[in-house]
């Protein structure tokens, strides 16, 4: 009986945390702070933003190792070559 209640409590807590999404909210806050013109470097808020974004990146790399490796391999690729310019033949046609 006690084990069943403990399991139910753990499931309810996990459901509540999943619905609240604290990591997602923190990540959104940190991304919004990057565009604040009044954010001073090395201030406590700046350090909080750096820590939140670093944790977000590390968590993404742990959960998506293949995509992370692929992004790392192609991080400085040059842009693809441009297609040739359109040729317009200026031939007099029937009028």
JOUR-V115855 format. One line per field, one symbol per residue. phi: phi as a letter, one per 40 degrees, with the letter a starting at -180 (. if undefined). psi: psi as a letter, one per 20 degrees, with the letter a starting at -180 (. if undefined). burial: b if it has 16 or more other ideal C-beta (glycine too) atoms within 10 Angstrom, else e. A space follows every 50 residues. Layout:
# JOUR-V115855
phi->???
psi->???
burial->???
This chain:
# JOUR-V115855
phi->.cccccccccccccccccccfccccccccccccccccccccgcdcccccc cccccccccccccbcccccccccbcbcccccccccccbccccbcb
psi->ghgghgghhgggghgghhhhmhhghgggghhhhhjoijoqqjrhhghhgg gghghggghghhimhghggghhhkhkqqqqqqqqqppopmppaq.
burial->eeeeeeeeeeeeeeeeeeeeeeeeebbeebeebeeeeeeeeeeeeeeebe ebbeebeeeeeeeeeeeeeeeeeeeeeeeeeeeeeeeeeeeeeee
